Amino acid sequence: MLLPIQTLIVAGLSLLLLACSSEDNSEPPAPLTEIKQAVNLQIDWSTDTDAVASGASFDMRPLVIGDQVLSIDIEGVVKSINLENGRVKWRFETGVAAITGLVGNQDVVVATSGDGDLVIFKLLDRGLEKRWAIQLKGEIRAIPALHQDLIFVRTVAGKLSAVSLADGVIQWTVSRRIPVLSLTGNSSPLVFKDTVIVGFDDGKIAAFDHKNGQMIWETVVSHSVGRTEIERLVDIDGQFTLKDGIIYVSTYQGKLAAIQALNGNVLWSRKFSSYQSIVADADALYISGDLSHLWSIDRRSGSAFWKQDVLHARKITAPQIVDGQIVVADFEGYVHWFDKADGSLIGRIKPSNSGHISQPLQWRNNVLVFDSDGQLSSLARP
């Protein structure tokens, strides 16, 4: 199996190569600008989850379920934190060497590992109870998706599997070839009606029947162009979003596109480069570009309502819509608030001295931010 090993090694090196070659990393981060008439912000609480980011981990974002948030560290320890006050309710040792965060609901919690482990737990009031575990072939770098009685899991080797939630039996698997060079992350599957939709490292997005894995449609979001493998990177790594039956998806060094979820028809596309997740409201998409510019894009046409470059090269996270504003966090521990209407910077707070690594989350009207040292903070506008 020499070829898969080579492919994984090259994929693991890709971010290092990009760091040496991309314009964003060669430029100094923009200095913080003064905010006139800034909104009042406060830190309600901060707590240590121990879920420290490492070179081997990916999307370790916490999971909000009801009035608690669950985190998992690379040793497999899950902590339940009370969202009202930030206090740890319980901790549970899963034994899963996690490299991504959890997925789940009020009944079950799913943990995965870099070795392909897929482990299901029953969620109890004071901890977890293991139900079953299987091992898939390939590292799991994307958080799985739950839908009805199935779990959809994407592995780094280009495989998508549907696994029975009841007993761990694999229902079907589809495989796709991956490019020689790719970014190290993967986007998570997304479920729409009776289909599961997946983005791939070759710039394509496809929909499969969730019961049997038959491909319903496939669409090219962006073609590889350029003379070198780095120039030809067009990964779909950021989490695409679904709004009113339309998928909005971006690729690195490629395009941003609106695609009909029923048939894969492209409604519009425009040149764009991002590896971040997209959020949407009734009128616009909000997305962080690869140069850490924040954009508001018209959902109907793909044209820009506004672009904000005040955080240029500050390695901002994907945005989140909270209480009518747009929130992002950056590499120095700052969290920034923007006016959704015109993109003006209206607030800033620093809950951490470490860089934030995942998209902010919303709980009620609070913002939850998670840094590379595992600190989780709840921020609010009093």
C-alpha positions in Angstrom: 0.0 0.0 0.0 2.8 2.4 -0.9 0.7 5.0 -2.7 -1.7 5.8 0.1 1.1 6.2 2.5 2.9 8.6 0.2 -0.3 10.5 -0.4 -0.9 11.0 3.4 2.7 12.1 3.9 2.4 14.7 1.1 -1.0 15.9 2.5 0.5 16.3 5.9 3.3 18.5 4.5 0.9 20.7 2.5 0.2 23.3 5.2 4.0 23.7 5.8 4.5 24.2 2.1 1.7 26.8 2.0 3.1 28.6 4.9 6.3 29.0 3.0 4.6 30.2 -0.2 1.4 32.0 0.4 1.1 35.7 0.4 -1.0 35.8 3.6 1.9 34.3 5.6 4.5 36.5 4.1 2.8 39.7 5.2 2.7 41.1 8.7 -0.7 41.1 10.4 -2.6 44.3 10.4 -2.3 46.4 13.6 -5.5 46.8 15.6 -7.3 49.9 14.8 -9.1 52.2 17.2 -12.9 51.6 17.5 -15.0 54.7 17.9 -18.2 54.3 20.0 -17.5 50.6 20.5 -20.2 48.3 21.8 -19.8 47.1 25.4 -18.6 43.5 25.7 -17.9 41.3 28.7 -16.4 37.9 29.6 -19.1 36.0 31.5 -16.7 33.1 32.2 -13.7 31.2 31.0 -12.7 27.6 31.7 -9.9 25.2 30.7 -11.1 22.2 28.8 -7.6 20.7 28.4 -8.4 20.2 24.7 -5.0 21.7 23.6 -4.5 21.9 19.8 -1.5 20.0 18.4 0.1 19.4 15.1 -1.9 16.2 14.8 -5.4 17.7 15.6 -7.9 19.4 13.4 -11.3 20.7 14.1 -11.6 20.3 17.9 -14.6 22.5 18.3 -16.8 21.9 21.4 -20.3 20.5 21.0 -23.3 22.4 22.5 -26.2 20.2 23.7 -28.9 21.9 25.6 -27.4 23.8 28.5 -24.0 22.1 28.4 -21.0 22.1 26.1 -18.9 19.0 25.6 -15.2 19.1 24.7 -12.7 16.2 24.0 -9.0 16.3 24.3 -6.4 14.3 22.4 -6.3 11.8 25.2 -10.0 11.1 24.8 -11.2 12.9 28.0 -14.6 14.4 27.6 -15.7 17.3 29.8 -19.2 18.6 30.3 -19.3 22.3 31.1 -22.3 24.2 32.4 -23.1 27.0 29.9 -24.6 29.2 32.6 -21.5 29.5 34.7 -18.6 27.6 33.0 -18.3 25.0 35.8 -17.3 21.5 34.9 -20.3 19.2 35.5 -18.5 15.9 34.8 -15.5 14.3 33.0 -15.3 10.9 31.3 -12.4 9.0 29.9 -13.4 7.6 26.5 -10.0 6.1 25.5 -10.4 7.6 22.1 -7.3 9.4 20.7 -9.4 12.2 19.3 -8.1 14.6 16.6 -11.5 16.2 15.9 -14.4 17.3 18.1 -17.6 15.5 19.0 -20.9 15.3 17.3 -24.1 14.2 19.0 -27.5 15.1 20.3 -29.6 14.7 23.5 -29.3 10.9 23.3 -25.9 9.9 21.8 -22.3 11.3 21.4 -19.9 10.2 18.6 -16.1 10.3 19.0 -13.5 9.5 16.3 -9.8 9.1 16.2 -6.8 9.5 13.9 -6.7 5.7 13.7 -10.1 5.5 12.2 -12.0 4.6 15.4 -15.7 5.4 15.4 -17.1 5.1 18.9 -20.7 5.7 20.0 -21.7 6.7 23.6 -25.1 7.1 25.3 -25.3 10.5 26.9 -26.2 10.3 30.5 -26.8 13.0 33.2 -23.5 12.4 34.8 -21.3 11.0 32.0 -21.2 8.7 29.0 -21.9 5.0 28.5 -20.1 3.2 25.6 -22.5 1.4 23.2 -20.2 0.2 20.4 -17.0 0.9 18.5 -15.6 0.0 15.0 -12.5 0.9 13.1 -12.6 2.3 9.6 -9.8 2.4 7.2 -8.3 5.8 7.2 -7.7 8.8 9.5 -10.9 10.7 10.4 -10.2 14.4 10.1 -13.8 15.7 9.7 -16.6 15.6 12.2 -19.2 13.0 11.1 -22.8 13.8 10.5 -25.8 12.2 12.2 -29.1 11.6 10.4 -31.9 9.5 11.6 -30.4 6.0 12.1 -27.2 6.6 10.3 -23.8 8.2 10.8 -21.9 9.5 7.8 -18.1 9.4 8.1 -15.5 10.9 5.8 -11.9 9.6 6.0 -8.8 11.3 4.7 -8.4 8.5 2.1 -11.4 9.8 0.2 -14.0 7.4 1.5 -17.5 8.2 2.7 -19.2 5.5 4.8 -22.7 5.2 6.1 -22.7 3.4 9.5 -25.8 2.1 11.4 -26.3 4.1 14.6 -27.8 1.0 16.3 -25.0 -1.5 15.9 -22.1 0.0 13.9 -22.7 -2.1 10.8 -21.4 -0.4 7.7 -24.3 0.1 5.3 -22.2 1.3 2.3 -19.0 3.0 1.3 -18.0 5.1 -1.7 -14.4 6.0 -2.6 -12.9 8.9 -4.5 -9.4 9.4 -5.6 -7.6 12.2 -3.8 -5.0 14.6 -5.4 -1.3 14.0 -4.7 -1.2 17.2 -2.7 -4.1 18.6 -0.6 -4.8 20.6 2.5 -4.7 18.6 5.7 -8.4 19.1 6.7 -11.7 17.8 5.3 -15.2 19.3 5.3 -17.9 17.3 7.1 -20.8 15.7 5.3 -24.1 17.5 5.1 -27.5 15.9 5.0 -30.4 17.2 2.8 -33.6 15.3 2.7 -32.7 11.8 1.5 -29.2 12.7 0.4 -25.8 13.2 2.0 -23.6 15.8 0.4 -19.8 15.8 0.5 -17.0 18.1 -0.7 -13.8 16.5 -2.0 -10.2 17.6 -2.3 -10.4 17.8 -6.1 -12.8 20.7 -6.0 -15.9 18.6 -6.6 -19.1 18.3 -4.5 -21.4 15.3 -4.8 -24.7 14.0 -3.4 -25.4 10.4 -2.5 -28.5 8.5 -1.6 -28.3 8.2 2.2 -29.7 4.6 2.1 -27.6 2.9 -0.5 -24.8 5.3 -1.5 -25.8 5.7 -5.1 -24.6 9.0 -6.5 -27.4 11.4 -7.3 -25.3 14.2 -8.8 -21.8 15.6 -8.9 -20.7 19.1 -9.7 -17.3 20.7 -10.2 -17.0 23.8 -8.1 -13.5 24.6 -9.2 -11.0 23.2 -11.6 -7.3 22.7 -10.8 -5.1 25.2 -12.7 -1.4 26.1 -12.5 2.0 24.5 -13.2 2.8 23.3 -9.6 0.8 21.0 -7.3 0.5 23.9 -4.8 -1.0 26.2 -7.5 -3.5 23.4 -8.3 -4.9 23.0 -4.8 -8.7 23.5 -4.9 -9.7 21.6 -1.7 -13.2 22.0 -0.2 -12.0 22.2 3.4 -14.3 24.8 4.9 -17.8 23.6 6.0 -20.3 24.5 3.3 -23.7 25.6 4.3 -27.3 24.8 3.2 -29.9 27.5 3.1 -33.4 27.3 1.5 -32.4 24.3 -0.6 -29.2 25.9 -1.9 -25.7 24.8 -1.0 -23.1 27.5 -0.7 -19.5 26.2 -1.0 -16.0 27.6 -1.4 -12.7 26.1 -2.4 -9.1 27.1 -1.7 -7.6 29.0 -4.6 -10.8 28.5 -6.5 -14.4 29.6 -6.4 -17.4 30.4 -4.3 -20.6 28.9 -5.7 -24.3 28.5 -5.1 -25.6 25.0 -6.0 -29.1 23.6 -6.0 -29.2 20.8 -3.5 -31.8 18.8 -5.4 -29.9 18.4 -8.7 -26.4 20.0 -8.4 -27.1 22.8 -10.8 -24.8 25.8 -10.3 -26.8 29.0 -9.9 -23.7 31.3 -9.8 -20.0 31.1 -9.1 -17.3 33.7 -8.6 -13.6 33.6 -8.1 -12.8 33.2 -4.4 -10.3 31.5 -2.1 -11.2 30.2 1.4 -10.8 27.2 3.6 -13.2 28.5 6.2 -16.9 27.7 6.9 -19.7 29.8 5.6 -22.7 31.2 7.5 -25.8 32.7 5.9 -28.9 34.7 6.8 -31.9 35.6 4.6 -29.9 37.9 2.3 -26.2 37.3 2.5 -23.3 34.8 3.0 -20.5 35.7 5.4 -17.1 34.2 4.9 -13.5 34.7 5.8 -11.2 34.7 2.8 -7.7 33.2 2.8 -6.1 36.6 3.4 -8.3 37.1 6.5 -10.6 39.6 4.8 -14.3 39.3 5.9 -16.9 39.3 3.1 -20.6 39.8 2.8 -21.9 38.2 -0.4 -25.3 38.5 -2.0 -26.9 35.0 -1.9 -28.9 35.7 -5.1 -26.1 36.8 -7.4 -22.7 36.2 -5.7 -21.8 39.9 -5.8 -20.2 41.5 -2.8 -22.2 43.7 -0.4 -19.0 44.6 1.4 -15.5 43.5 2.1 -13.7 44.3 5.3 -9.8 44.0 5.3 -9.1 45.6 8.7 -8.0 42.2 10.0 -5.7 41.4 7.1 -3.4 38.5 7.8 -4.6 38.1 11.4 -5.6 34.5 10.7 -9.2 35.0 11.6 -11.7 32.2 12.2 -14.8 31.5 10.2 -17.5 34.1 11.1 -20.6 33.5 13.2 -23.9 35.5 13.2 -24.8 36.4 16.7 -27.7 38.7 17.7 -27.6 40.5 14.3 -23.8 41.0 14.2 -20.9 39.1 12.7 -18.2 37.7 15.1 -14.7 36.4 14.3 -11.7 35.6 16.4 -8.0 35.9 15.6 -4.5 34.5 16.2 -3.7 36.8 19.2 -6.8 35.9 21.2 -9.0 38.9 20.2 -12.6 38.5 19.3 -14.1 41.1 16.9 -17.7 42.3 16.3 -18.8 43.7 13.0 -22.0 45.5 11.9 -23.8 43.1 9.6 -25.2 45.8 7.4 -21.9 47.5 6.3 -19.0 45.5 7.8 -17.9 48.3 10.1 -15.9 47.1 13.1 -17.9 47.9 16.2 -16.4 45.9 19.1 -13.4 44.0 20.4 -12.5 41.9 23.4 -9.6 39.7 24.4 -10.6 36.7 26.4 -7.4 34.8 25.7 -3.6 35.2 25.0 -3.7 32.3 22.6 -5.0 32.1 19.1 -8.5 31.0 18.4 -8.8 28.0 16.2 -12.4 27.3 15.5 -15.5 29.2 14.4 -17.2 30.9 17.3 -20.4 29.3 18.5 -23.7 30.8 19.7 -25.6 29.9 22.8 -28.6 32.1 23.4 -27.1 35.6 22.8 -23.7 34.7 24.1 -20.6 33.9 21.9 -18.5 30.9 22.8 -14.8 31.0 21.6 -12.2 28.3 21.9 -8.5 28.8 21.8 -5.5 26.7 20.9 -4.7 26.1 24.6 -8.2 24.6 25.2 -9.6 27.7 26.9 -13.3 28.1 26.4 -14.9 31.5 27.0 -18.4 32.8 27.0 -18.8 36.4 25.9 -21.8 38.7 26.0 -23.1 42.2 25.4 -24.5 43.3 28.8 
